Amino acid sequence: MKLQVVFYGGLKQTAGIKTETLDLPGDSLPVRELPGLLGERHPALLPRLGVVAYVVNDEIVGDDYVLRDGDEAGVLPPVSGG
């Protein structure tokens, strides 16, 4: 399956790229497995992956969401404000 990953905010600088296409075996992947894959590819992201949010096709999703071929997964850093 092909999965497009988009890094937002400071994650883009940490990963060193804005977007990446992953060629993965199988036809689906639970979101909960995505941090491990991204951490292997971009070790500098490891400390930050425990607090990110994932957006798939413009919708925030939980760990149990199943990614499918052709999805776009955005990785969002925590946001604060007042």
N, C-alpha and C positions, 0 to 999 in steps of 0.2 A: 504494500500500500504506500501511496505517496502522501506525506503530510507536510504542509507548509507551516513553519513556525515563525512567528514575528515577535521580536524582543522590543519592549517599550521602555522608555525612561532610561534610568541608569543601567538597566540590564543590557541594553544595546551596547554601551561602552564596555561593560564587563565581559560580555561574550565576544566583542570585537566585530560583530555583524548585526545587521538589522533583521534580515530574513534568512531562512535556511530551509531547504527542502530535504526531508528525511525519506529515504527508501527503506521501508520496514517490512519484515516478513509478515505474512498473514493478511487478513482483511479488516482487522480492528485492533484497537489498543485502548485499555482503560486509562483515563487521565492520570490516575494514581501511579502509573508506570512511567509517565513522561519525565518527572524530575530525575529519575535514575538515568534515563537515556541522555537527557540534556547535561547532567553532571559528568557523565563519561566523556561527552564531546567537548564540554567547556568546564573544566575543573574549577575555574575561578568563580563560576556561578554557584557551586555547591553550598556555600554559607547562606546564600540568599534564596534558594529554592524552597525552603521550608515556610516562607511567608508570602509567596507570590499568589496571585489569582490567575486563573486560566479563563480565557474567553474563546469560545468556539463559534465561528460564524456569527459574530457580533453579540453573543449572549454569554454571560458569566455562567460557568458550569462547575459542578462539584467533582470530587474524586471518582465517583462511580459513573460519570459520563463516559460513554464509549465513543472514541474517535473512529472515523471511517475514512476510507480512501477519498482523497480530494478535500478533506477538511482543512481549514486554516485555524491554527491554535495560537492565540496571542498570549504572551506571558507578561503579566502586569506586576510591577513592584507595588508595595504598599503605598497608599496615599494618605496623607494627613492634611489637616487644614483647620481653619477656624472661622 
